[in-house]
Amino acid sequence: MQTLFHEKFIVDKKGKRTAVIINAGEYERMLRLIEEAEVLKIVQKGEEEFKKGKLKPIHSLAELDS
């Protein structure tokens, strides 16, 4: 997968990059990629907990309200 972002930088008086300007479509794409990565982390954590036997069957969760 090729990632191309066309950005412009705002620099301070010393030439240090302080901000990035990208178009809205590229920004939205970045947000989607970050969200997908976060979801994958959650799924991986759930799989690890399942393998360790830390998860309870769904019927047990209903017992928590009792």
PDBQT receptor file of N, H, CA, C and O in Angstrom, charges set to zero:
ATOM      1  N   MET A   1       0.847  -1.170   0.000  1.00  0.00    +0.000 N 
ATOM      2  CA  MET A   1       0.000   0.000   0.000  1.00  0.00    +0.000 C 
ATOM      3  C   MET A   1       0.892   1.232   0.000  1.00  0.00    +0.000 C 
ATOM      4  O   MET A   1       1.761   1.381   0.859  1.00  0.00    +0.000 OA
ATOM      5  N   GLN A   2       0.678   2.089  -0.941  1.00  0.00    +0.000 N 
ATOM      6  H   GLN A   2      -0.028   1.968  -1.639  1.00  0.00    +0.000 HD
ATOM      7  CA  GLN A   2       1.488   3.283  -1.072  1.00  0.00    +0.000 C 
ATOM      8  C   GLN A   2       0.815   4.443  -0.354  1.00  0.00    +0.000 C 
ATOM      9  O   GLN A   2      -0.380   4.682  -0.530  1.00  0.00    +0.000 OA
ATOM     10  N   THR A   3       1.575   5.151   0.445  1.00  0.00    +0.000 N 
ATOM     11  H   THR A   3       2.546   4.957   0.588  1.00  0.00    +0.000 HD
ATOM     12  CA  THR A   3       1.037   6.293   1.168  1.00  0.00    +0.000 C 
ATOM     13  C   THR A   3       1.691   7.551   0.632  1.00  0.00    +0.000 C 
ATOM     14  O   THR A   3       2.909   7.709   0.708  1.00  0.00    +0.000 OA
ATOM     15  N   LEU A   4       0.889   8.433   0.097  1.00  0.00    +0.000 N 
ATOM     16  H   LEU A   4      -0.100   8.304   0.035  1.00  0.00    +0.000 HD
ATOM     17  CA  LEU A   4       1.397   9.705  -0.400  1.00  0.00    +0.000 C 
ATOM     18  C   LEU A   4       0.645  10.835   0.265  1.00  0.00    +0.000 C 
ATOM     19  O   LEU A   4      -0.580  10.915   0.168  1.00  0.00    +0.000 OA
ATOM     20  N   PHE A   5       1.362  11.697   0.932  1.00  0.00    +0.000 N 
ATOM     21  H   PHE A   5       2.357  11.631   1.011  1.00  0.00    +0.000 HD
ATOM     22  CA  PHE A   5       0.775  12.885   1.515  1.00  0.00    +0.000 C 
ATOM     23  C   PHE A   5       1.517  14.078   0.959  1.00  0.00    +0.000 C 
ATOM     24  O   PHE A   5       2.747  14.090   0.925  1.00  0.00    +0.000 OA
ATOM     25  N   HIS A   6       0.788  15.065   0.528  1.00  0.00    +0.000 N 
ATOM     26  H   HIS A   6      -0.211  15.055   0.556  1.00  0.00    +0.000 HD
ATOM     27  CA  HIS A   6       1.391  16.293   0.030  1.00  0.00    +0.000 C 
ATOM     28  C   HIS A   6       1.188  17.349   1.103  1.00  0.00    +0.000 C 
ATOM     29  O   HIS A   6       0.090  17.876   1.280  1.00  0.00    +0.000 OA
ATOM     30  N   GLU A   7       2.255  17.643   1.807  1.00  0.00    +0.000 N 
ATOM     31  H   GLU A   7       3.147  17.214   1.664  1.00  0.00    +0.000 HD
ATOM     32  CA  GLU A   7       2.129  18.543   2.942  1.00  0.00    +0.000 C 
ATOM     33  C   GLU A   7       2.980  19.793   2.747  1.00  0.00    +0.000 C 
ATOM     34  O   GLU A   7       3.940  19.823   1.977  1.00  0.00    +0.000 OA
ATOM     35  N   LYS A   8       2.586  20.793   3.467  1.00  0.00    +0.000 N 
ATOM     36  H   LYS A   8       1.806  20.769   4.092  1.00  0.00    +0.000 HD
ATOM     37  CA  LYS A   8       3.358  22.030   3.537  1.00  0.00    +0.000 C 
ATOM     38  C   LYS A   8       3.636  22.262   5.009  1.00  0.00    +0.000 C 
ATOM     39  O   LYS A   8       2.817  21.933   5.866  1.00  0.00    +0.000 OA
ATOM     40  N   PHE A   9       4.789  22.829   5.293  1.00  0.00    +0.000 N 
ATOM     41  H   PHE A   9       5.455  23.097   4.596  1.00  0.00    +0.000 HD
ATOM     42  CA  PHE A   9       5.184  23.039   6.673  1.00  0.00    +0.000 C 
ATOM     43  C   PHE A   9       5.177  24.523   7.016  1.00  0.00    +0.000 C 
ATOM     44  O   PHE A   9       5.502  25.382   6.196  1.00  0.00    +0.000 OA
ATOM     45  N   ILE A  10       4.797  24.784   8.244  1.00  0.00    +0.000 N 
ATOM     46  H   ILE A  10       4.533  24.087   8.910  1.00  0.00    +0.000 HD
ATOM     47  CA  ILE A  10       4.947  26.119   8.806  1.00  0.00    +0.000 C 
ATOM     48  C   ILE A  10       6.192  26.047   9.678  1.00  0.00    +0.000 C 
ATOM     49  O   ILE A  10       6.333  25.137  10.496  1.00  0.00    +0.000 OA
ATOM     50  N   VAL A  11       7.083  26.995   9.505  1.00  0.00    +0.000 N 
ATOM     51  H   VAL A  11       6.969  27.734   8.841  1.00  0.00    +0.000 HD
ATOM     52  CA  VAL A  11       8.331  26.974  10.263  1.00  0.00    +0.000 C 
ATOM     53  C   VAL A  11       8.442  28.226  11.123  1.00  0.00    +0.000 C 
ATOM     54  O   VAL A  11       7.844  29.261  10.830  1.00  0.00    +0.000 OA
ATOM     55  N   ASP A  12       9.223  28.103  12.191  1.00  0.00    +0.000 N 
ATOM     56  H   ASP A  12       9.709  27.262  12.430  1.00  0.00    +0.000 HD
ATOM     57  CA  ASP A  12       9.459  29.263  13.046  1.00  0.00    +0.000 C 
ATOM     58  C   ASP A  12      10.638  30.070  12.490  1.00  0.00    +0.000 C 
ATOM     59  O   ASP A  12      11.137  29.772  11.405  1.00  0.00    +0.000 OA
ATOM     60  N   LYS A  13      11.070  31.068  13.214  1.00  0.00    +0.000 N 
ATOM     61  H   LYS A  13      10.664  31.310  14.095  1.00  0.00    +0.000 HD
ATOM     62  CA  LYS A  13      12.141  31.950  12.750  1.00  0.00    +0.000 C 
ATOM     63  C   LYS A  13      13.466  31.222  12.549  1.00  0.00    +0.000 C 
ATOM     64  O   LYS A  13      14.315  31.657  11.771  1.00  0.00    +0.000 OA
ATOM     65  N   LYS A  14      13.631  30.102  13.265  1.00  0.00    +0.000 N 
ATOM     66  H   LYS A  14      12.941  29.749  13.897  1.00  0.00    +0.000 HD
ATOM     67  CA  LYS A  14      14.870  29.324  13.152  1.00  0.00    +0.000 C 
ATOM     68  C   LYS A  14      14.784  28.248  12.069  1.00  0.00    +0.000 C 
ATOM     69  O   LYS A  14      15.745  27.511  11.849  1.00  0.00    +0.000 OA
ATOM     70  N   GLY A  15      13.627  28.156  11.389  1.00  0.00    +0.000 N 
ATOM     71  H   GLY A  15      12.846  28.755  11.568  1.00  0.00    +0.000 HD
ATOM     72  CA  GLY A  15      13.449  27.151  10.347  1.00  0.00    +0.000 C 
ATOM     73  C   GLY A  15      12.952  25.816  10.857  1.00  0.00    +0.000 C 
ATOM     74  O   GLY A  15      12.854  24.854  10.094  1.00  0.00    +0.000 OA
ATOM     75  N   LYS A  16      12.633  25.746  12.153  1.00  0.00    +0.000 N 
ATOM     76  H   LYS A  16      12.712  26.526  12.773  1.00  0.00    +0.000 HD
ATOM     77  CA  LYS A  16      12.113  24.503  12.729  1.00  0.00    +0.000 C 
ATOM     78  C   LYS A  16      10.653  24.329  12.337  1.00  0.00    +0.000 C 
ATOM     79  O   LYS A  16       9.853  25.257  12.459  1.00  0.00    +0.000 OA
ATOM     80  N   ARG A  17      10.315  23.143  11.871  1.00  0.00    +0.000 N 
ATOM     81  H   ARG A  17      10.965  22.389  11.772  1.00  0.00    +0.000 HD
ATOM     82  CA  ARG A  17       8.930  22.851  11.493  1.00  0.00    +0.000 C 
ATOM     83  C   ARG A  17       8.059  22.838  12.738  1.00  0.00    +0.000 C 
ATOM     84  O   ARG A  17       8.343  22.114  13.692  1.00  0.00    +0.000 OA
ATOM     85  N   THR A  18       7.006  23.633  12.730  1.00  0.00    +0.000 N 
ATOM     86  H   THR A  18       6.776  24.221  11.955  1.00  0.00    +0.000 HD
ATOM     87  CA  THR A  18       6.127  23.729  13.891  1.00  0.00    +0.000 C 
ATOM     88  C   THR A  18       4.712  23.239  13.604  1.00  0.00    +0.000 C 
ATOM     89  O   THR A  18       3.952  22.971  14.536  1.00  0.00    +0.000 OA
ATOM     90  N   ALA A  19       4.349  23.120  12.334  1.00  0.00    +0.000 N 
ATOM     91  H   ALA A  19       4.966  23.339  11.578  1.00  0.00    +0.000 HD
ATOM     92  CA  ALA A  19       3.006  22.659  11.969  1.00  0.00    +0.000 C 
ATOM     93  C   ALA A  19       3.043  22.111  10.548  1.00  0.00    +0.000 C 
ATOM     94  O   ALA A  19       3.955  22.396   9.771  1.00  0.00    +0.000 OA
ATOM     95  N   VAL A  20       2.028  21.319  10.234  1.00  0.00    +0.000 N 
ATOM     96  H   VAL A  20       1.287  21.088  10.865  1.00  0.00    +0.000 HD
ATOM     97  CA  VAL A  20       1.908  20.733   8.898  1.00  0.00    +0.000 C 
ATOM     98  C   VAL A  20       0.538  21.068   8.349  1.00  0.00    +0.000 C 
ATOM     99  O   VAL A  20      -0.461  21.005   9.064  1.00  0.00    +0.000 OA
ATOM    100  N   ILE A  21       0.497  21.423   7.084  1.00  0.00    +0.000 N 
ATOM    101  H   ILE A  21       1.309  21.475   6.503  1.00  0.00    +0.000 HD
ATOM    102  CA  ILE A  21      -0.776  21.672   6.413  1.00  0.00    +0.000 C 
ATOM    103  C   ILE A  21      -0.949  20.589   5.352  1.00  0.00    +0.000 C 
ATOM    104  O   ILE A  21      -0.115  20.431   4.460  1.00  0.00    +0.000 OA
ATOM    105  N   ILE A  22      -2.055  19.842   5.468  1.00  0.00    +0.000 N 
ATOM    106  H   ILE A  22      -2.733  19.970   6.192  1.00  0.00    +0.000 HD
ATOM    107  CA  ILE A  22      -2.406  18.849   4.445  1.00  0.00    +0.000 C 
ATOM    108  C   ILE A  22      -3.857  19.087   4.061  1.00  0.00    +0.000 C 
ATOM    109  O   ILE A  22      -4.603  19.733   4.797  1.00  0.00    +0.000 OA
ATOM    110  N   ASN A  23      -4.256  18.561   2.907  1.00  0.00    +0.000 N 
ATOM    111  H   ASN A  23      -3.650  18.036   2.310  1.00  0.00    +0.000 HD
ATOM    112  CA  ASN A  23      -5.650  18.791   2.511  1.00  0.00    +0.000 C 
ATOM    113  C   ASN A  23      -6.586  17.934   3.359  1.00  0.00    +0.000 C 
ATOM    114  O   ASN A  23      -6.159  16.951   3.965  1.00  0.00    +0.000 OA
ATOM    115  N   ALA A  24      -7.837  18.304   3.396  1.00  0.00    +0.000 N 
ATOM    116  H   ALA A  24      -8.183  19.103   2.904  1.00  0.00    +0.000 HD
ATOM    117  CA  ALA A  24      -8.816  17.671   4.280  1.00  0.00    +0.000 C 
ATOM    118  C   ALA A  24      -8.978  16.179   3.990  1.00  0.00    +0.000 C 
ATOM    119  O   ALA A  24      -9.136  15.383   4.917  1.00  0.00    +0.000 OA
ATOM    120  N   GLY A  25      -8.942  15.798   2.728  1.00  0.00    +0.000 N 
ATOM    121  H   GLY A  25      -8.814  16.444   1.975  1.00  0.00    +0.000 HD
ATOM    122  CA  GLY A  25      -9.081  14.385   2.377  1.00  0.00    +0.000 C 
ATOM    123  C   GLY A  25      -7.954  13.540   2.943  1.00  0.00    +0.000 C 
ATOM    124  O   GLY A  25      -8.187  12.448   3.462  1.00  0.00    +0.000 OA
ATOM    125  N   GLU A  26      -6.739  14.044   2.842  1.00  0.00    +0.000 N 
ATOM    126  H   GLU A  26      -6.551  14.931   2.420  1.00  0.00    +0.000 HD
ATOM    127  CA  GLU A  26      -5.598  13.326   3.394  1.00  0.00    +0.000 C 
ATOM    128  C   GLU A  26      -5.694  13.236   4.917  1.00  0.00    +0.000 C 
ATOM    129  O   GLU A  26      -5.359  12.209   5.506  1.00  0.00    +0.000 OA
ATOM    130  N   TYR A  27      -6.152  14.312   5.548  1.00  0.00    +0.000 N 
ATOM    131  H   TYR A  27      -6.424  15.147   5.069  1.00  0.00    +0.000 HD
ATOM    132  CA  TYR A  27      -6.317  14.324   6.999  1.00  0.00    +0.000 C 
ATOM    133  C   TYR A  27      -7.346  13.279   7.429  1.00  0.00    +0.000 C 
ATOM    134  O   TYR A  27      -7.114  12.528   8.376  1.00  0.00    +0.000 OA
ATOM    135  N   GLU A  28      -8.473  13.233   6.736  1.00  0.00    +0.000 N 
ATOM    136  H   GLU A  28      -8.661  13.843   5.966  1.00  0.00    +0.000 HD
ATOM    137  CA  GLU A  28      -9.510  12.257   7.063  1.00  0.00    +0.000 C 
ATOM    138  C   GLU A  28      -9.003  10.836   6.869  1.00  0.00    +0.000 C 
ATOM    139  O   GLU A  28      -9.336   9.947   7.653  1.00  0.00    +0.000 OA
ATOM    140  N   ARG A  29      -8.204  10.612   5.834  1.00  0.00    +0.000 N 
ATOM    141  H   ARG A  29      -7.934  11.334   5.197  1.00  0.00    +0.000 HD
ATOM    142  CA  ARG A  29      -7.624   9.290   5.595  1.00  0.00    +0.000 C 
ATOM    143  C   ARG A  29      -6.687   8.913   6.742  1.00  0.00    +0.000 C 
ATOM    144  O   ARG A  29      -6.698   7.769   7.196  1.00  0.00    +0.000 OA
ATOM    145  N   MET A  30      -5.880   9.858   7.211  1.00  0.00    +0.000 N 
ATOM    146  H   MET A  30      -5.871  10.787   6.841  1.00  0.00    +0.000 HD
ATOM    147  CA  MET A  30      -4.989   9.597   8.344  1.00  0.00    +0.000 C 
ATOM    148  C   MET A  30      -5.789   9.219   9.578  1.00  0.00    +0.000 C 
ATOM    149  O   MET A  30      -5.419   8.292  10.299  1.00  0.00    +0.000 OA
ATOM    150  N   LEU A  31      -6.894   9.935   9.830  1.00  0.00    +0.000 N 
ATOM    151  H   LEU A  31      -7.195  10.688   9.244  1.00  0.00    +0.000 HD
ATOM    152  CA  LEU A  31      -7.725   9.624  10.994  1.00  0.00    +0.000 C 
ATOM    153  C   LEU A  31      -8.308   8.217  10.904  1.00  0.00    +0.000 C 
ATOM    154  O   LEU A  31      -8.356   7.496  11.901  1.00  0.00    +0.000 OA
ATOM    155  N   ARG A  32      -8.755   7.823   9.696  1.00  0.00    +0.000 N 
ATOM    156  H   ARG A  32      -8.715   8.408   8.886  1.00  0.00    +0.000 HD
ATOM    157  CA  ARG A  32      -9.295   6.470   9.511  1.00  0.00    +0.000 C 
ATOM    158  C   ARG A  32      -8.224   5.414   9.782  1.00  0.00    +0.000 C 
ATOM    159  O   ARG A  32      -8.498   4.399  10.422  1.00  0.00    +0.000 OA
ATOM    160  N   LEU A  33      -7.002   5.655   9.294  1.00  0.00    +0.000 N 
ATOM    161  H   LEU A  33      -6.779   6.479   8.774  1.00  0.00    +0.000 HD
ATOM    162  CA  LEU A  33      -5.917   4.695   9.517  1.00  0.00    +0.000 C 
ATOM    163  C   LEU A  33      -5.594   4.559  10.998  1.00  0.00    +0.000 C 
ATOM    164  O   LEU A  33      -5.349   3.456  11.486  1.00  0.00    +0.000 OA
ATOM    165  N   ILE A  34      -5.594   5.682  11.713  1.00  0.00    +0.000 N 
ATOM    166  H   ILE A  34      -5.793   6.578  11.316  1.00  0.00    +0.000 HD
ATOM    167  CA  ILE A  34      -5.339   5.648  13.160  1.00  0.00    +0.000 C 
ATOM    168  C   ILE A  34      -6.443   4.884  13.867  1.00  0.00    +0.000 C 
ATOM    169  O   ILE A  34      -6.171   4.073  14.752  1.00  0.00    +0.000 OA
ATOM    170  N   GLU A  35      -7.687   5.137  13.485  1.00  0.00    +0.000 N 
ATOM    171  H   GLU A  35      -7.909   5.796  12.766  1.00  0.00    +0.000 HD
ATOM    172  CA  GLU A  35      -8.826   4.449  14.104  1.00  0.00    +0.000 C 
ATOM    173  C   GLU A  35      -8.754   2.950  13.849  1.00  0.00    +0.000 C 
ATOM    174  O   GLU A  35      -9.009   2.151  14.749  1.00  0.00    +0.000 OA
ATOM    175  N   GLU A  36      -8.404   2.566  12.617  1.00  0.00    +0.000 N 
ATOM    176  H   GLU A  36      -8.197   3.215  11.885  1.00  0.00    +0.000 HD
ATOM    177  CA  GLU A  36      -8.282   1.143  12.297  1.00  0.00    +0.000 C 
ATOM    178  C   GLU A  36      -7.188   0.495  13.138  1.00  0.00    +0.000 C 
ATOM    179  O   GLU A  36      -7.356  -0.630  13.607  1.00  0.00    +0.000 OA
ATOM    180  N   ALA A  37      -6.079   1.186  13.331  1.00  0.00    +0.000 N 
ATOM    181  H   ALA A  37      -5.943   2.101  12.949  1.00  0.00    +0.000 HD
ATOM    182  CA  ALA A  37      -4.987   0.648  14.139  1.00  0.00    +0.000 C 
ATOM    183  C   ALA A  37      -5.433   0.462  15.588  1.00  0.00    +0.000 C 
ATOM    184  O   ALA A  37      -5.083  -0.532  16.224  1.00  0.00    +0.000 OA
ATOM    185  N   GLU A  38      -6.205   1.419  16.111  1.00  0.00    +0.000 N 
ATOM    186  H   GLU A  38      -6.489   2.226  15.595  1.00  0.00    +0.000 HD
ATOM    187  CA  GLU A  38      -6.698   1.311  17.489  1.00  0.00    +0.000 C 
ATOM    188  C   GLU A  38      -7.652   0.138  17.639  1.00  0.00    +0.000 C 
ATOM    189  O   GLU A  38      -7.610  -0.571  18.644  1.00  0.00    +0.000 OA
ATOM    190  N   VAL A  39      -8.511  -0.071  16.649  1.00  0.00    +0.000 N 
ATOM    191  H   VAL A  39      -8.545   0.505  15.833  1.00  0.00    +0.000 HD
ATOM    192  CA  VAL A  39      -9.444  -1.202  16.692  1.00  0.00    +0.000 C 
ATOM    193  C   VAL A  39      -8.669  -2.517  16.664  1.00  0.00    +0.000 C 
ATOM    194  O   VAL A  39      -9.007  -3.456  17.385  1.00  0.00    +0.000 OA
ATOM    195  N   LEU A  40      -7.635  -2.583  15.833  1.00  0.00    +0.000 N 
ATOM    196  H   LEU A  40      -7.361  -1.821  15.247  1.00  0.00    +0.000 HD
ATOM    197  CA  LEU A  40      -6.827  -3.804  15.774  1.00  0.00    +0.000 C 
ATOM    198  C   LEU A  40      -6.162  -4.098  17.113  1.00  0.00    +0.000 C 
ATOM    199  O   LEU A  40      -6.069  -5.261  17.506  1.00  0.00    +0.000 OA
ATOM    200  N   LYS A  41      -5.698  -3.071  17.820  1.00  0.00    +0.000 N 
ATOM    201  H   LYS A  41      -5.774  -2.127  17.500  1.00  0.00    +0.000 HD
ATOM    202  CA  LYS A  41      -5.102  -3.271  19.139  1.00  0.00    +0.000 C 
ATOM    203  C   LYS A  41      -6.123  -3.846  20.112  1.00  0.00    +0.000 C 
ATOM    204  O   LYS A  41      -5.805  -4.740  20.897  1.00  0.00    +0.000 OA
ATOM    205  N   ILE A  42      -7.349  -3.333  20.060  1.00  0.00    +0.000 N 
ATOM    206  H   ILE A  42      -7.607  -2.607  19.423  1.00  0.00    +0.000 HD
ATOM    207  CA  ILE A  42      -8.405  -3.821  20.952  1.00  0.00    +0.000 C 
ATOM    208  C   ILE A  42      -8.714  -5.284  20.661  1.00  0.00    +0.000 C 
ATOM    209  O   ILE A  42      -8.874  -6.083  21.583  1.00  0.00    +0.000 OA
ATOM    210  N   VAL A  43      -8.800  -5.637  19.378  1.00  0.00    +0.000 N 
ATOM    211  H   VAL A  43      -8.671  -4.988  18.628  1.00  0.00    +0.000 HD
ATOM    212  CA  VAL A  43      -9.082  -7.020  18.985  1.00  0.00    +0.000 C 
ATOM    213  C   VAL A  43      -7.952  -7.933  19.436  1.00  0.00    +0.000 C 
ATOM    214  O   VAL A  43      -8.198  -9.018  19.963  1.00  0.00    +0.000 OA
ATOM    215  N   GLN A  44      -6.711  -7.497  19.229  1.00  0.00    +0.000 N 
ATOM    216  H   GLN A  44      -6.511  -6.616  18.801  1.00  0.00    +0.000 HD
ATOM    217  CA  GLN A  44      -5.568  -8.314  19.649  1.00  0.00    +0.000 C 
ATOM    218  C   GLN A  44      -5.568  -8.526  21.160  1.00  0.00    +0.000 C 
ATOM    219  O   GLN A  44      -5.275  -9.624  21.633  1.00  0.00    +0.000 OA
ATOM    220  N   LYS A  45      -5.896  -7.483  21.917  1.00  0.00    +0.000 N 
ATOM    221  H   LYS A  45      -6.134  -6.591  21.533  1.00  0.00    +0.000 HD
ATOM    222  CA  LYS A  45      -5.952  -7.624  23.366  1.00  0.00    +0.000 C 
ATOM    223  C   LYS A  45      -7.036  -8.628  23.762  1.00  0.00    +0.000 C 
ATOM    224  O   LYS A  45      -6.827  -9.452  24.652  1.00  0.00    +0.000 OA
ATOM    225  N   GLY A  46      -8.189  -8.557  23.101  1.00  0.00    +0.000 N 
ATOM    226  H   GLY A  46      -8.359  -7.888  22.378  1.00  0.00    +0.000 HD
ATOM    227  CA  GLY A  46      -9.261  -9.510  23.378  1.00  0.00    +0.000 C 
ATOM    228  C   GLY A  46      -8.856 -10.937  23.073  1.00  0.00    +0.000 C 
ATOM    229  O   GLY A  46      -9.179 -11.857  23.825  1.00  0.00    +0.000 OA
ATOM    230  N   GLU A  47      -8.145 -11.123  21.963  1.00  0.00    +0.000 N 
ATOM    231  H   GLU A  47      -7.882 -10.376  21.352  1.00  0.00    +0.000 HD
ATOM    232  CA  GLU A  47      -7.677 -12.458  21.607  1.00  0.00    +0.000 C 
ATOM    233  C   GLU A  47      -6.685 -12.982  22.649  1.00  0.00    +0.000 C 
ATOM    234  O   GLU A  47      -6.723 -14.158  23.011  1.00  0.00    +0.000 OA
ATOM    235  N   GLU A  48      -5.799 -12.107  23.127  1.00  0.00    +0.000 N 
ATOM    236  H   GLU A  48      -5.768 -11.152  22.832  1.00  0.00    +0.000 HD
ATOM    237  CA  GLU A  48      -4.838 -12.519  24.157  1.00  0.00    +0.000 C 
ATOM    238  C   GLU A  48      -5.558 -12.909  25.444  1.00  0.00    +0.000 C 
ATOM    239  O   GLU A  48      -5.213 -13.914  26.065  1.00  0.00    +0.000 OA
ATOM    240  N   GLU A  49      -6.546 -12.132  25.847  1.00  0.00    +0.000 N 
ATOM    241  H   GLU A  49      -6.827 -11.315  25.343  1.00  0.00    +0.000 HD
ATOM    242  CA  GLU A  49      -7.296 -12.439  27.062  1.00  0.00    +0.000 C 
ATOM    243  C   GLU A  49      -8.082 -13.730  26.903  1.00  0.00    +0.000 C 
ATOM    244  O   GLU A  49      -8.215 -14.498  27.855  1.00  0.00    +0.000 OA
ATOM    245  N   PHE A  50      -8.602 -13.972  25.708  1.00  0.00    +0.000 N 
ATOM    246  H   PHE A  50      -8.493 -13.347  24.934  1.00  0.00    +0.000 HD
ATOM    247  CA  PHE A  50      -9.323 -15.214  25.441  1.00  0.00    +0.000 C 
ATOM    248  C   PHE A  50      -8.383 -16.408  25.595  1.00  0.00    +0.000 C 
ATOM    249  O   PHE A  50      -8.726 -17.408  26.226  1.00  0.00    +0.000 OA
ATOM    250  N   LYS A  51      -7.192 -16.286  25.008  1.00  0.00    +0.000 N 
ATOM    251  H   LYS A  51      -6.913 -15.473  24.496  1.00  0.00    +0.000 HD
ATOM    252  CA  LYS A  51      -6.224 -17.387  25.089  1.00  0.00    +0.000 C 
ATOM    253  C   LYS A  51      -5.798 -17.653  26.533  1.00  0.00    +0.000 C 
ATOM    254  O   LYS A  51      -5.498 -18.794  26.885  1.00  0.00    +0.000 OA
ATOM    255  N   LYS A  52      -5.768 -16.624  27.364  1.00  0.00    +0.000 N 
ATOM    256  H   LYS A  52      -6.012 -15.697  27.077  1.00  0.00    +0.000 HD
ATOM    257  CA  LYS A  52      -5.376 -16.772  28.768  1.00  0.00    +0.000 C 
ATOM    258  C   LYS A  52      -6.550 -17.210  29.643  1.00  0.00    +0.000 C 
ATOM    259  O   LYS A  52      -6.379 -17.425  30.842  1.00  0.00    +0.000 OA
ATOM    260  N   GLY A  53      -7.742 -17.343  29.053  1.00  0.00    +0.000 N 
ATOM    261  H   GLY A  53      -7.881 -17.168  28.078  1.00  0.00    +0.000 HD
ATOM    262  CA  GLY A  53      -8.914 -17.772  29.803  1.00  0.00    +0.000 C 
ATOM    263  C   GLY A  53      -9.509 -16.685  30.681  1.00  0.00    +0.000 C 
ATOM    264  O   GLY A  53     -10.221 -16.981  31.640  1.00  0.00    +0.000 OA
ATOM    265  N   LYS A  54      -9.223 -15.434  30.361  1.00  0.00    +0.000 N 
ATOM    266  H   LYS A  54      -8.645 -15.194  29.581  1.00  0.00    +0.000 HD
ATOM    267  CA  LYS A  54      -9.716 -14.330  31.190  1.00  0.00    +0.000 C 
ATOM    268  C   LYS A  54     -11.126 -13.874  30.811  1.00  0.00    +0.000 C 
ATOM    269  O   LYS A  54     -11.713 -13.060  31.523  1.00  0.00    +0.000 OA
ATOM    270  N   LEU A  55     -11.667 -14.366  29.735  1.00  0.00    +0.000 N 
ATOM    271  H   LEU A  55     -11.190 -15.028  29.156  1.00  0.00    +0.000 HD
ATOM    272  CA  LEU A  55     -12.999 -13.928  29.299  1.00  0.00    +0.000 C 
ATOM    273  C   LEU A  55     -14.066 -14.872  29.823  1.00  0.00    +0.000 C 
ATOM    274  O   LEU A  55     -13.831 -16.071  29.978  1.00  0.00    +0.000 OA
ATOM    275  N   LYS A  56     -15.252 -14.314  30.097  1.00  0.00    +0.000 N 
ATOM    276  H   LYS A  56     -15.443 -13.340  29.972  1.00  0.00    +0.000 HD
ATOM    277  CA  LYS A  56     -16.369 -15.109  30.585  1.00  0.00    +0.000 C 
ATOM    278  C   LYS A  56     -17.411 -15.250  29.481  1.00  0.00    +0.000 C 
ATOM    279  O   LYS A  56     -17.523 -14.383  28.615  1.00  0.00    +0.000 OA
ATOM    280  N   PRO A  57     -18.176 -16.345  29.510  1.00  0.00    +0.000 N 
ATOM    281  CA  PRO A  57     -19.254 -16.505  28.535  1.00  0.00    +0.000 C 
ATOM    282  C   PRO A  57     -20.274 -15.373  28.693  1.00  0.00    +0.000 C 
ATOM    283  O   PRO A  57     -20.409 -14.805  29.777  1.00  0.00    +0.000 OA
ATOM    284  N   ILE A  58     -20.971 -15.056  27.645  1.00  0.00    +0.000 N 
ATOM    285  H   ILE A  58     -20.862 -15.517  26.765  1.00  0.00    +0.000 HD
ATOM    286  CA  ILE A  58     -21.921 -13.938  27.656  1.00  0.00    +0.000 C 
ATOM    287  C   ILE A  58     -22.995 -14.113  28.714  1.00  0.00    +0.000 C 
ATOM    288  O   ILE A  58     -23.427 -13.118  29.295  1.00  0.00    +0.000 OA
ATOM    289  N   HIS A  59     -23.442 -15.316  28.989  1.00  0.00    +0.000 N 
ATOM    290  H   HIS A  59     -23.091 -16.125  28.517  1.00  0.00    +0.000 HD
ATOM    291  CA  HIS A  59     -24.492 -15.513  29.996  1.00  0.00    +0.000 C 
ATOM    292  C   HIS A  59     -23.982 -15.128  31.389  1.00  0.00    +0.000 C 
ATOM    293  O   HIS A  59     -24.782 -14.754  32.247  1.00  0.00    +0.000 OA
ATOM    294  N   SER A  60     -22.691 -15.209  31.628  1.00  0.00    +0.000 N 
ATOM    295  H   SER A  60     -22.041 -15.513  30.931  1.00  0.00    +0.000 HD
ATOM    296  CA  SER A  60     -22.130 -14.825  32.922  1.00  0.00    +0.000 C 
ATOM    297  C   SER A  60     -22.181 -13.316  33.124  1.00  0.00    +0.000 C 
ATOM    298  O   SER A  60     -22.281 -12.844  34.257  1.00  0.00    +0.000 OA
ATOM    299  N   LEU A  61     -22.115 -12.568  32.052  1.00  0.00    +0.000 N 
ATOM    300  H   LEU A  61     -22.034 -12.951  31.132  1.00  0.00    +0.000 HD
ATOM    301  CA  LEU A  61     -22.152 -11.121  32.163  1.00  0.00    +0.000 C 
ATOM    302  C   LEU A  61     -23.505 -10.630  32.671  1.00  0.00    +0.000 C 
ATOM    303  O   LEU A  61     -23.576  -9.628  33.382  1.00  0.00    +0.000 OA
ATOM    304  N   ALA A  62     -24.571 -11.328  32.309  1.00  0.00    +0.000 N 
ATOM    305  H   ALA A  62     -24.513 -12.142  31.731  1.00  0.00    +0.000 HD
ATOM    306  CA  ALA A  62     -25.899 -10.955  32.764  1.00  0.00    +0.000 C 
ATOM    307  C   ALA A  62     -26.008 -11.134  34.283  1.00  0.00    +0.000 C 
ATOM    308  O   ALA A  62     -26.800 -10.449  34.932  1.00  0.00    +0.000 OA
ATOM    309  N   GLU A  63     -25.235 -12.028  34.837  1.00  0.00    +0.000 N 
ATOM    310  H   GLU A  63     -24.592 -12.584  34.311  1.00  0.00    +0.000 HD
ATOM    311  CA  GLU A  63     -25.251 -12.266  36.274  1.00  0.00    +0.000 C 
ATOM    312  C   GLU A  63     -24.631 -11.112  37.069  1.00  0.00    +0.000 C 
ATOM    313  O   GLU A  63     -24.852 -11.005  38.275  1.00  0.00    +0.000 OA
ATOM    314  N   LEU A  64     -23.864 -10.257  36.408  1.00  0.00    +0.000 N 
ATOM    315  H   LEU A  64     -23.685 -10.344  35.428  1.00  0.00    +0.000 HD
ATOM    316  CA  LEU A  64     -23.235  -9.126  37.088  1.00  0.00    +0.000 C 
ATOM    317  C   LEU A  64     -24.272  -8.144  37.606  1.00  0.00    +0.000 C 
ATOM    318  O   LEU A  64     -24.047  -7.500  38.631  1.00  0.00    +0.000 OA
ATOM    319  N   ASP A  65     -25.395  -8.015  36.927  1.00  0.00    +0.000 N 
ATOM    320  H   ASP A  65     -25.578  -8.538  36.094  1.00  0.00    +0.000 HD
ATOM    321  CA  ASP A  65     -26.451  -7.084  37.336  1.00  0.00    +0.000 C 
ATOM    322  C   ASP A  65     -27.237  -7.610  38.531  1.00  0.00    +0.000 C 
ATOM    323  O   ASP A  65     -27.944  -6.846  39.188  1.00  0.00    +0.000 OA
ATOM    324  N   SER A  66     -27.125  -8.886  38.818  1.00  0.00    +0.000 N 
ATOM    325  H   SER A  66     -26.551  -9.507  38.284  1.00  0.00    +0.000 HD
ATOM    326  CA  SER A  66     -27.904  -9.483  39.915  1.00  0.00    +0.000 C 
ATOM    327  C   SER A  66     -27.338  -9.134  41.265  1.00  0.00    +0.000 C 
ATOM    328  O   SER A  66     -27.877  -9.557  42.288  1.00  0.00    +0.000 OA
TER     329      SER A  66
